[in-house]
Amino acid sequence: MNLFLKEKINPLIGSAGVSAVPMAARVSQVVACAGNKHNFILMHAMGPNVAGVIGTALAAGLF
């Protein structure tokens, strides 16, 4: 996705898209802070995190 965008998206945001709420978002935050102490992506990581939970619920409902 970053190939087509002018403003790049941090790939750690996508890693939070699993349905382990809120642990996946916290892990993404810790990894982001390890690289740069001024990174704060926790709130941005919670969006795909909750979307992963909703997607999992919908898939389970279909099955």
Secondary structure, DSSP 8 states (H G I E B T S, - for coil): -TTT-SS---HHHHHT-SS-TTHHHHHHHHHHHHH-TT---HHHHHHHHHHHHHHHHHHHHH-
